[in-house]
Amino acid sequence: MSRDCKFCGRPLDPNRPRAGAYRYCSPECKTKQLSKKHKEYVRTHHDAVLASLRAWKIRTWGISNAEIAAKAEELARDVILPKEGFTEIFHVSPIRRFAPFDFVATLNQERVLIDVTTAFGKGNYTKTAAELANALRLKFLYLFVKPDFTSYMFRDSKDGSHVRLGELVPVA
């Protein structure tokens, strides 16, 4: 009696011990099959998956508002940027409220544009700032500050790499 792989249909090794209800010829086939099932589940339960993801983001990151975002910018200007070695810090937001970035600063003799956010992620609306930075040949960083002000992270806008992580003393 020959059994076949549940993903690709190749015959399974008859000498291999039988474990579990699903059989695959390789770990790759098992991963591909599980990925396929996950994709189908997400497609058919889209609203529930989004609700679950939103709940997870709130549990791990927290919720922000305009007051918290303004306080994060002050914290960035007064504590985080100097602590991380930025100099010549210029706060753009008080001059132009809807500027595509919040700070211009110098790091290692290089001018950098910085966008401070307390959101879990950044959407496409910051694309303008990244394009402007590219046109000016400047580096553009996102500074993510947790809404509870316990930690922060810098991320490069070009490759998405984590530039630096930092912990903060909770602010009252």
N, C-alpha and C positions, 0 to 999 in steps of 0.2 A: 504494500500500500504506500504510494508515494504522496507526500504532502508538498504543497507549493508555497512559496513566499506570498504573503498577503498583499505585498506592494507590487513586486515586479513579476511574480508568477514563476520564477525559476524554481526547480526542484530543490528541496531542502536536504541537507545531509542526514541520511537515516540514522547515523551513529550518534548524532547530537542528542543530548538529553532533552526531553520534552518538558518545558517549563512555561506555564501560563497558557492562556487561551489563544493568543496571537503568536504566530510564528513568522519570523523574517529571516532572510538569508544573510543579512549583515546589519550592523548597527546603523549604517547609512539608510538602508531601506526602512528600518523601524523609525528613525528620525523623520524621514520624508513622509511616511504614512501618518505619524502623529501630527506633523505640521499641516498636512492636508486636512485632517480631522479638525484641528484647531481653527484653520481658516474657514471651514464650513460652519463651525459653531459660531464664530464671530459674525459671519455673514447672516446667519439665521436669527441670532440673538443680539443684534447690533445695539439696541437701546439699553438692554441690561448690561452689556459689556461696558458701554460708555458710562452708565451710572456707577458701576463698580469701580471703574478707573477713576472717576471724579472723586468718589468716596475715599479711595486709596490716596490720591493726591492730597486731599484735605487732611487725612490722618497723618501723613508723613511730612507734609510741608506746612500746612496751615492756610488760613484765609487772610487776604490782604485787603486794604482799602486805601483811599487817597491819603488819609492821615498817616498811616503806617508807611506808605511809599515816600511821603515827604520826610518823615523821620529817618528813613533809610538813606535818603540822599544826604541829610545832615551828618549822619553817622559815617557815611562814605567820605564826605569832605573832611570831617574833623578827626576821624579815627582810622578807618580802614586804609584809605589811600596813603596817608603819611606812614602808617605802620608797614605797608608793603613796598615802601621806597619810592613812591611817586612824589615828584616835586613840581613846582610851578602849576599848581592845581587851579584851574579856572572853572567855576560853576556856571554853566550856560543856562540852566533852567530858569533862574530868576530873571534873566534878561529876555529870553524867548521861551515861553511856557511849553510850546509844542515843538521844540527843536528835536531832531531825531536822535540826539544823544544828550547826556547830562553834564559831562565833564570833558575838558581837554587838559591833559597833564603830560608830564615828561617822566619817562622811565628809561634808565640807562641811555641817556642822551637821545632818546627817540620820543617824538610826540605821539600821543595815543588818545583816541576818542574812546570814551567809556559811557555805556548806558547802564544805569542802575535800575534794578527791578526787584520787586518782592514777589513776582509771579513765579509759578512753577516752571514755566518755559516761555520762550519768546516766539511769537508767530511771525508771519511774513511782513507785518507792519514795520519792522526794524530793517527791512531790506534796503530802504532808502539810505539809512545811516551807513550800512555796509558798503553800498555802492559809492556813496560820497567818500568814505575812507579809502576805497580802492582808487578812486579818481585822484585823490590828493596824495596817494601813496603813504597813507598813515595806517597804523595798526588800529583795529577796532575791537574792544573787549566788552563783554557783558559782565556785569557784576551782579550776581544773584545774592540777595540778602534774605535769609529766612525771616518771615514776618514776626517771629518771636525774638529776633535779634540774637540768636545763639551762635550762628555760623554764617559763613559766606563763601562764595566760590567765584573765581574769575574764569571765563570761558572765551576762547578765541573765536571770533565770528567766522573766520575763513574755514578752519578745519574742525571746529567744534571741540578741540582738545581742552582738557581742564588745565588751565595755566597754573592756578594756585588754589588751595583750600585754606580756610582759616577759621578759627574759633573765636568767639567774642564773649566777653563777660556780659551776662544779661543786663540790659539797660532798663532802668525803672521807668 
